[in-house]
Amino acid sequence: MSIRLRLTAWYSGILAVMLLAFSAAIYGFVYFNTYGDLKDRVQKQVEELQVRPRWGYDGSLLNVDVNLTQADLLEEANMLVQIYIYDSKTIQQSDNMSSLGMKFEFPARDKIENQKGFKQLSLGGYHFIMYQMALKNPDGKPLAVLQVAAPTSQEDKLMLRLKNILLVGSFATLLAAFTFGLFLARKSMSPIGKVIEAANGIQTGTDLSSRIEYEGPPDEIGQLIETVNSMLGRMEGFYKELEDSYAAQRRFVSDASHELRTPLTTIRGNIDLLQKVWDLEPGENPSLDDASIRQMSKESVRDIADEAKRMSRLVADMLSLARADTGRTFDKEPVALEPMMTEVARRAAFLPHQAEWVVGEMTHLNGKYIVGNKDYLQQMLFIFIDNAFKYTPAGEVSLNAVFYQSQVGIRITDTGIGMDKDEVPHIFDRFYRADESRGITEGIGLGLSIAKWIIDEHGGSVEVVTRQGEGTTFVIWLPLLFAPPLE
């Protein structure tokens, strides 16, 4: 059973109970008031009825006279009067009752006191409300019973009509309420159907851009749809990020395989060459004497060593990036800027380079500290400096530092080949290298990715200014821990 049908059934059931209780209350109120008024009229007629007993010589009750004027009033009030005398066993009736040929049952003398008051009875197909009381002598002995009755046909018709009206009205109201309730429940629950359709569409496909349209009030349904749309938006973002991650992973694996294939091919080729040369029998190849074989072996071993170093650097870089991908970090502590920068400047002079190495003044870094890891910071700086040396075949590469607000900017500038502005957004992507440098400049395209990860872990940022054919400037901004006056 659907929710809208259950809701309609519940509301209809509650309405049915309420209608039943309301109808019963109305019926009871009208019943007690209608028959109560009739009883009050009968009681009033009994109290106002003038009866005169006539006694015999022996003290017995012969009959009871009723005032004629009062009798006329009884007929006009549609009252029936009967008096039964126990001693003479005679019955006296009002004229209207005599004309109808009716006779009420009367109680025994010893039970008259217990049966005093009102009672309902049916006689000749008519319903009556009757009040009976004993007529006593001065000694208190019951001599006769007075019975005054009023027909209830009008009241019975009224109550039957009221009952029918209440039953038919309640049933019609319940049927209308169920119909309209089902219509309103279906209309109010229709947005839930849209949610189900959207969920089914997502389940059977991969389109997460669909949203549920809703123009109703901001009620619970509206809040639910807003939540579902927000969830779909987040899911779409997560899905795109996941797709980008999968694409980056596939590209990473492809590029890593390509980068590893080249040194492995070189190593394998040199090993095959050495095996062939060393398996030659003496005199088998006169053109290869011992000196030639020795020189060829040295060159092959040198190539194998170079490619092994290249593979070691590649594996180390990949491990660093894998560590970054897993969210692992490193220990940090206050690092003094001047000693670290001085050491980096000194060691960078030993890197392979053709450009002139220019180091700016570092004394203004005295007493300045940053929170970080010294080894990783030096690795990051060497990546930028080595990168500048590679792409600056002539000219100069400079290193200096500036301050801005609570940050220190380490600036590395070269006058090399520079980059096109369209390449700047991709230079920190893994295995990315400008097309002009591919196959010309040595490298595998992981250095800047590692440098960017180190900068991010230190809460810093990097700024790139470049122009093709004129050079590139990298400014690494790192937050200062404190900056006391110069010592």
C-alpha positions as CSV (number, residue, x, y, z in Angstrom):
1,M,0.0,0.0,0.0
2,S,1.4,3.4,-1.0
3,I,2.0,6.2,1.5
4,R,-0.7,8.4,0.1
5,L,-3.2,5.6,0.4
6,R,-2.2,4.8,3.9
7,L,-2.3,8.5,4.9
8,T,-5.8,8.8,3.3
9,A,-7.0,5.7,5.1
10,W,-5.6,6.9,8.4
11,Y,-7.2,10.4,8.0
12,S,-10.5,8.9,6.8
13,G,-10.5,6.5,9.8
14,I,-9.9,9.3,12.2
15,L,-12.6,11.4,10.5
16,A,-15.0,8.5,10.7
17,V,-14.5,8.1,14.4
18,M,-14.9,11.8,14.9
19,L,-18.0,11.9,12.8
20,L,-19.4,8.9,14.7
21,A,-18.7,10.6,18.0
22,F,-20.1,13.9,16.8
23,S,-23.3,12.3,15.3
24,A,-23.8,10.3,18.5
25,A,-23.5,13.5,20.6
26,I,-25.9,15.4,18.4
27,Y,-28.4,12.4,18.4
28,G,-28.1,12.1,22.2
29,F,-28.5,15.8,22.8
30,V,-31.7,16.0,20.6
31,Y,-33.0,12.7,22.0
32,F,-32.7,13.7,25.6
33,N,-34.1,17.2,24.9
34,T,-37.0,16.1,22.8
35,Y,-38.2,13.3,25.1
36,G,-37.2,15.3,28.1
37,D,-39.6,18.1,27.0
38,L,-42.3,15.6,26.4
39,K,-41.8,14.1,29.9
40,D,-41.9,17.6,31.4
41,R,-45.3,18.2,29.7
42,V,-46.7,15.0,30.9
43,Q,-45.4,15.6,34.4
44,K,-46.9,19.1,34.3
45,Q,-50.3,17.8,33.2
46,V,-50.2,15.2,36.0
47,E,-49.5,17.9,38.5
48,E,-52.2,20.2,37.2
49,L,-54.8,17.4,36.8
50,Q,-57.8,18.0,39.1
51,V,-59.1,14.6,40.3
52,R,-61.9,14.2,42.9
53,P,-62.4,10.8,44.5
54,R,-65.8,9.6,45.4
55,W,-66.1,7.3,48.4
56,G,-68.7,4.6,49.3
57,Y,-70.4,4.2,52.6
58,D,-68.0,1.4,53.5
59,G,-65.0,3.7,52.8
60,S,-64.2,2.2,49.5
61,L,-63.3,4.3,46.4
62,L,-66.2,4.2,44.0
63,N,-64.8,6.4,41.2
64,V,-62.7,9.4,40.4
65,D,-64.1,12.5,38.8
66,V,-62.0,14.6,36.4
67,N,-62.7,18.2,35.8
68,L,-64.3,18.6,32.4
69,T,-62.4,21.7,31.6
70,Q,-59.2,19.8,32.4
71,A,-60.4,16.9,30.3
72,D,-60.7,19.2,27.3
73,L,-57.2,20.4,27.9
74,L,-56.0,16.8,28.0
75,E,-57.6,16.2,24.6
76,E,-56.0,19.3,23.2
77,A,-52.7,18.3,24.6
78,N,-53.1,14.8,23.1
79,M,-52.9,13.2,26.5
80,L,-54.5,9.8,27.4
81,V,-55.6,9.3,31.0
82,Q,-56.6,6.0,32.7
83,I,-57.5,5.4,36.3
84,Y,-57.8,1.9,37.6
85,I,-59.6,1.4,41.0
86,Y,-58.4,-1.7,42.8
87,D,-61.4,-2.3,45.1
88,S,-64.1,-2.1,42.4
89,K,-61.8,-3.3,39.6
90,T,-63.2,-0.5,37.4
91,I,-61.3,1.5,34.7
92,Q,-62.0,5.1,34.0
93,Q,-60.5,6.6,30.8
94,S,-60.5,10.0,29.1
95,D,-62.8,10.4,26.1
96,N,-60.0,10.4,23.6
97,M,-58.7,7.2,25.0
98,S,-62.1,5.6,25.1
99,S,-62.7,6.5,21.5
100,L,-59.5,4.8,20.5
101,G,-60.5,1.6,22.4
102,M,-57.2,1.4,24.2
103,K,-56.4,0.1,27.7
104,F,-53.1,0.4,29.5
105,E,-51.8,-2.4,31.6
106,F,-51.8,-1.5,35.3
107,P,-49.5,-2.8,38.0
108,A,-50.6,-4.8,41.0
109,R,-51.5,-2.9,44.2
110,D,-48.5,-4.1,46.1
111,K,-46.1,-3.1,43.2
112,I,-47.4,0.3,42.4
113,E,-44.9,2.1,44.6
114,N,-42.0,0.3,42.8
115,Q,-43.3,1.2,39.4
116,K,-44.1,4.8,40.0
117,G,-42.7,7.2,37.4
118,F,-42.1,7.2,33.6
119,K,-42.1,4.2,31.3
120,Q,-42.2,3.6,27.6
121,L,-44.7,1.2,26.1
122,S,-46.2,0.2,22.7
123,L,-49.9,-0.2,22.3
124,G,-51.9,-0.8,19.1
125,G,-48.9,0.0,17.0
126,Y,-48.3,3.3,18.8
127,H,-45.5,4.3,21.1
128,F,-46.2,6.2,24.3
129,I,-44.4,7.7,27.2
130,M,-46.5,7.1,30.4
131,Y,-46.4,8.4,33.9
132,Q,-48.1,6.5,36.6
133,M,-48.7,7.1,40.2
134,A,-50.9,5.7,43.1
135,L,-54.0,7.4,44.5
136,K,-54.1,6.8,48.2
137,N,-56.5,7.2,51.0
138,P,-55.7,9.3,54.1
139,D,-54.0,6.2,55.6
140,G,-51.6,5.9,52.7
141,K,-53.1,2.8,51.3
142,P,-53.1,2.7,47.4
143,L,-56.7,2.6,46.2
144,A,-56.2,3.4,42.5
145,V,-53.5,4.0,39.9
146,L,-53.4,7.1,37.7
147,Q,-51.8,6.7,34.3
148,V,-51.2,9.6,32.0
149,A,-49.6,8.9,28.6
150,A,-48.6,10.9,25.6
151,P,-47.9,9.5,22.1
152,T,-44.4,9.8,20.8
153,S,-45.1,9.4,17.1
154,Q,-43.9,12.9,16.2
155,E,-40.8,12.6,18.3
156,D,-40.1,9.2,16.9
157,K,-40.3,10.5,13.3
158,L,-38.1,13.4,14.2
159,M,-35.4,11.1,15.8
160,L,-35.6,8.7,12.8
161,R,-35.2,11.5,10.4
162,L,-32.3,12.9,12.4
163,K,-30.7,9.5,12.5
164,N,-31.0,9.0,8.8
165,I,-29.7,12.5,8.1
166,L,-26.7,11.9,10.4
167,L,-25.9,8.5,8.9
168,V,-26.3,9.7,5.3
169,G,-24.5,13.0,5.9
170,S,-21.6,11.2,7.8
171,F,-21.2,8.6,5.0
172,A,-21.3,11.3,2.3
173,T,-18.9,13.5,4.2
174,L,-16.6,10.5,4.8
175,L,-16.7,9.5,1.1
176,A,-16.0,13.1,0.0
177,A,-13.2,13.4,2.5
178,F,-11.7,10.2,1.3
179,T,-11.9,11.2,-2.3
180,F,-10.6,14.7,-1.8
181,G,-8.0,13.5,0.7
182,L,-6.7,10.9,-1.8
183,F,-6.6,13.7,-4.4
184,L,-4.7,16.1,-2.1
185,A,-2.4,13.3,-0.9
186,R,-1.6,12.4,-4.4
187,K,-1.0,16.0,-5.3
188,S,1.1,16.7,-2.2
189,M,3.1,13.5,-2.7
190,S,3.7,14.0,-6.4
191,P,7.1,15.8,-5.7
192,I,8.1,12.6,-3.9
193,G,7.5,10.8,-7.2
194,K,9.8,13.3,-8.9
195,V,12.5,12.4,-6.3
196,I,12.0,8.7,-7.0
197,E,12.2,9.3,-10.8
198,A,15.4,11.4,-10.3
199,A,16.9,8.6,-8.1
200,N,16.0,5.9,-10.6
201,G,17.5,8.1,-13.4
202,I,20.8,8.3,-11.4
203,Q,20.7,4.6,-10.6
204,T,20.3,3.6,-14.2
205,G,22.6,6.2,-15.7
206,T,25.5,8.4,-14.9
207,D,23.9,11.8,-15.5
208,L,24.1,13.6,-12.1
209,S,23.3,17.0,-13.6
210,S,19.5,16.6,-13.4
211,R,17.6,18.5,-10.7
212,I,14.1,18.2,-9.3
213,E,11.9,21.1,-10.2
214,Y,9.6,22.3,-7.4
215,E,7.5,25.4,-7.3
216,G,5.5,24.7,-4.1
217,P,5.9,26.3,-0.6
218,P,9.0,25.7,1.5
219,D,7.4,23.0,3.5
220,E,8.7,19.6,4.5
221,I,8.5,18.4,0.8
222,G,10.2,21.5,-0.4
223,Q,12.9,21.1,2.2
224,L,13.3,17.4,1.2
225,I,13.6,18.3,-2.5
226,E,16.1,21.1,-1.7
227,T,18.2,18.6,0.3
228,V,18.0,16.1,-2.5
229,N,19.1,18.7,-5.1
230,S,21.9,19.8,-2.8
231,M,22.9,16.1,-2.4
232,L,22.8,15.7,-6.2
233,G,25.0,18.7,-6.6
234,R,27.6,17.4,-4.1
235,M,27.4,13.9,-5.8
236,E,28.0,15.5,-9.1
237,G,31.0,17.4,-7.8
238,F,32.3,14.2,-6.1
239,Y,31.7,12.2,-9.3
240,K,33.6,14.8,-11.4
241,E,36.4,14.8,-8.9
242,L,36.5,11.1,-9.0
243,E,36.5,11.0,-12.8
244,D,39.3,13.6,-12.7
245,S,41.2,11.5,-10.2
246,Y,40.8,8.4,-12.3
247,A,41.9,10.3,-15.4
248,A,44.9,11.7,-13.5
249,Q,45.7,8.2,-12.2
250,R,45.5,6.7,-15.7
251,R,47.6,9.5,-17.1
252,F,50.1,9.0,-14.2
253,V,50.4,5.3,-14.8
254,S,50.7,5.9,-18.6
255,D,53.4,8.6,-18.2
256,A,55.2,6.6,-15.5
257,S,55.2,3.5,-17.8
258,H,56.5,5.6,-20.6
259,E,59.3,7.2,-18.5
260,L,60.3,3.8,-17.0
261,R,60.3,2.1,-20.4
262,T,63.1,4.3,-21.8
263,P,65.7,3.6,-19.2
264,L,64.7,0.0,-19.0
265,T,65.1,-0.3,-22.8
266,T,68.5,1.4,-22.6
267,I,69.7,-0.9,-19.7
268,R,68.4,-4.0,-21.5
269,G,70.0,-3.1,-24.8
270,N,73.4,-2.5,-23.1
271,I,73.1,-5.7,-21.1
272,D,72.4,-7.6,-24.3
273,L,75.3,-5.9,-26.0
274,L,77.7,-6.9,-23.1
275,Q,76.4,-10.5,-23.2
276,K,77.1,-10.8,-26.9
277,V,80.6,-9.2,-26.6
278,W,81.6,-11.2,-23.5
279,D,80.4,-14.5,-25.1
280,L,82.7,-14.0,-28.1
281,E,85.5,-16.6,-28.4
282,P,89.0,-15.3,-28.8
283,G,89.6,-14.4,-32.4
284,E,86.0,-14.8,-33.4
285,N,85.7,-11.1,-34.2
286,P,89.0,-9.7,-35.2
287,S,87.7,-6.1,-35.2
288,L,87.1,-6.3,-31.5
289,D,90.3,-6.5,-29.5
290,D,90.6,-6.3,-25.8
291,A,90.9,-2.6,-25.7
292,S,87.8,-2.1,-27.8
293,I,85.8,-4.6,-25.7
294,R,87.0,-2.8,-22.6
295,Q,86.0,0.6,-23.9
296,M,82.6,-0.7,-25.1
297,S,82.0,-2.3,-21.7
298,K,82.9,0.9,-19.9
299,E,80.5,2.9,-22.0
300,S,77.7,0.4,-21.5
301,V,78.2,0.3,-17.8
302,R,78.2,4.1,-17.7
303,D,74.9,4.1,-19.6
304,I,73.4,1.5,-17.3
305,A,74.5,3.5,-14.2
306,D,73.0,6.8,-15.6
307,E,69.7,5.1,-16.4
308,A,69.7,3.4,-13.0
309,K,70.2,6.8,-11.3
310,R,67.4,8.2,-13.5
311,M,65.1,5.4,-12.5
312,S,66.0,5.9,-8.8
313,R,65.1,9.6,-9.1
314,L,61.8,8.7,-10.8
315,V,60.9,6.1,-8.2
316,A,61.8,8.5,-5.3
317,D,59.7,11.2,-6.9
318,M,56.8,8.8,-7.4
319,L,57.0,7.7,-3.8
320,S,56.9,11.4,-2.7
321,L,53.8,11.9,-4.8
322,A,52.2,8.7,-3.5
323,R,52.8,10.0,0.0
324,A,51.1,13.2,-0.9
325,D,48.1,11.3,-2.4
326,T,47.6,9.3,0.8
327,G,47.4,12.5,2.9
328,R,50.5,11.8,4.9
329,T,52.5,14.8,6.1
330,F,55.8,15.4,7.8
331,D,57.1,16.8,11.1
332,K,57.5,20.6,11.3
333,E,59.5,22.8,13.5
334,P,60.7,26.4,13.5
335,V,63.3,26.8,10.7
336,A,65.6,29.8,10.6
337,L,65.5,31.3,7.1
338,E,69.0,32.8,6.8
339,P,71.1,29.6,7.5
340,M,68.8,27.6,5.3
341,M,68.9,30.0,2.4
342,T,72.6,30.4,2.7
343,E,73.1,26.6,2.6
344,V,70.8,26.3,-0.4
345,A,72.6,29.1,-2.3
346,R,76.0,27.4,-1.6
347,R,74.9,23.9,-2.6
348,A,73.0,25.1,-5.7
349,A,76.3,26.4,-7.1
350,F,77.3,22.7,-7.6
351,L,74.3,21.8,-9.7
352,P,74.9,21.4,-13.4
353,H,74.4,24.7,-15.1
354,Q,75.5,27.0,-17.8
355,A,73.9,30.2,-16.7
356,E,75.5,32.5,-14.1
357,W,74.3,31.9,-10.5
358,V,73.5,35.1,-8.7
359,V,72.6,35.1,-5.0
360,G,71.0,38.2,-3.5
361,E,71.6,39.7,0.0
362,M,70.4,37.3,2.7
363,T,71.3,39.3,5.9
364,H,67.8,40.7,6.1
365,L,66.6,37.1,6.8
366,N,68.4,37.1,10.1
367,G,66.0,36.3,12.9
368,K,63.1,35.3,10.6
369,Y,61.6,31.9,11.1
370,I,59.0,29.7,9.4
371,V,57.3,26.6,10.6
372,G,58.2,23.7,8.4
373,N,60.5,20.8,7.6
374,K,64.0,22.0,6.6
375,D,64.8,19.0,4.4
376,Y,61.6,19.3,2.4
377,L,62.0,23.0,2.1
378,Q,65.5,22.6,0.7
379,Q,64.2,19.9,-1.7
380,M,61.5,22.3,-3.0
381,L,64.0,25.1,-3.5
382,F,66.5,22.8,-5.3
383,I,63.6,21.7,-7.7
384,F,62.9,25.3,-8.7
385,I,66.6,26.2,-9.0
386,D,67.5,23.1,-11.0
387,N,64.5,23.7,-13.2
388,A,65.7,27.3,-13.8
389,F,69.2,26.0,-14.7
390,K,67.8,23.4,-17.2
391,Y,65.8,26.0,-19.1
392,T,68.4,28.7,-19.1
393,P,71.2,27.7,-21.5
394,A,72.6,31.2,-21.3
395,G,72.1,34.3,-19.1
396,E,71.6,34.2,-15.3
397,V,69.6,32.6,-12.5
398,S,69.1,34.6,-9.4
399,L,67.9,33.9,-5.8
400,N,66.7,36.5,-3.3
401,A,63.9,37.0,-0.7
402,V,61.4,39.7,0.0
403,F,58.8,40.4,2.7
404,Y,55.2,41.3,2.5
405,Q,53.0,41.6,5.6
406,S,53.5,38.4,7.5
407,Q,54.9,36.4,4.6
408,V,58.3,35.8,3.1
409,G,58.7,35.5,-0.6
410,I,61.6,33.4,-2.0
411,R,62.1,34.6,-5.5
412,I,63.9,32.5,-8.2
413,T,64.3,34.3,-11.5
414,D,65.9,33.1,-14.7
415,T,66.4,34.6,-18.2
416,G,65.8,31.4,-20.0
417,I,63.3,30.2,-22.6
418,G,60.2,31.1,-20.6
419,M,56.8,29.7,-21.2
420,D,53.6,30.6,-23.0
421,K,50.8,31.9,-20.8
422,D,48.6,28.9,-21.8
423,E,51.1,26.5,-20.3
424,V,51.2,28.1,-16.8
425,P,48.1,26.4,-15.4
426,H,49.6,23.0,-16.2
427,I,53.2,23.3,-15.1
428,F,52.4,21.7,-11.7
429,D,50.6,18.7,-13.3
430,R,52.4,15.4,-13.0
431,F,54.6,14.5,-16.0
432,Y,53.7,17.8,-17.8
433,R,56.5,19.3,-19.8
434,A,56.2,22.1,-22.4
435,D,56.1,20.7,-25.9
436,E,59.1,22.8,-26.9
437,S,61.2,21.1,-24.3
438,R,60.1,17.5,-24.7
439,G,62.9,15.4,-25.8
440,I,65.3,18.4,-25.6
441,T,65.6,19.1,-21.9
442,E,66.3,16.3,-19.5
443,G,63.5,15.6,-16.9
444,I,60.4,13.5,-16.3
445,G,57.9,16.3,-15.3
446,L,57.4,15.4,-11.6
447,G,59.6,18.0,-9.9
448,L,57.2,20.9,-9.9
449,S,54.4,18.6,-8.7
450,I,56.4,17.6,-5.7
451,A,57.4,21.2,-5.1
452,K,53.7,22.3,-5.2
453,W,52.8,19.6,-2.6
454,I,55.6,20.8,-0.3
455,I,54.4,24.4,-0.6
456,D,50.8,23.4,0.2
457,E,51.9,21.3,3.2
458,H,53.6,24.5,4.6
459,G,50.5,26.6,4.1
460,G,52.1,28.7,1.3
461,S,51.5,29.6,-2.3
462,V,53.5,30.0,-5.4
463,E,53.3,32.9,-7.9
464,V,54.5,32.5,-11.6
465,V,55.5,35.3,-13.9
466,T,56.8,34.3,-17.3
467,R,57.1,35.4,-20.9
468,Q,58.2,33.3,-23.7
469,G,61.8,33.9,-24.8
470,E,62.5,36.3,-21.8
471,G,62.5,34.0,-18.8
472,T,60.4,33.0,-15.8
473,T,60.1,34.1,-12.1
474,F,58.8,31.9,-9.3
475,V,57.9,33.5,-6.0
476,I,57.3,31.0,-3.2
477,W,55.2,32.7,-0.4
478,L,55.5,31.1,3.1
479,P,54.0,32.4,6.3
480,L,56.4,33.8,8.9
481,L,56.4,32.4,12.4
482,F,57.8,35.6,13.9
483,A,59.9,38.4,12.8
484,P,62.1,40.0,15.6
485,P,64.4,42.9,14.8
486,L,67.6,42.2,13.0
487,E,70.4,40.9,15.3
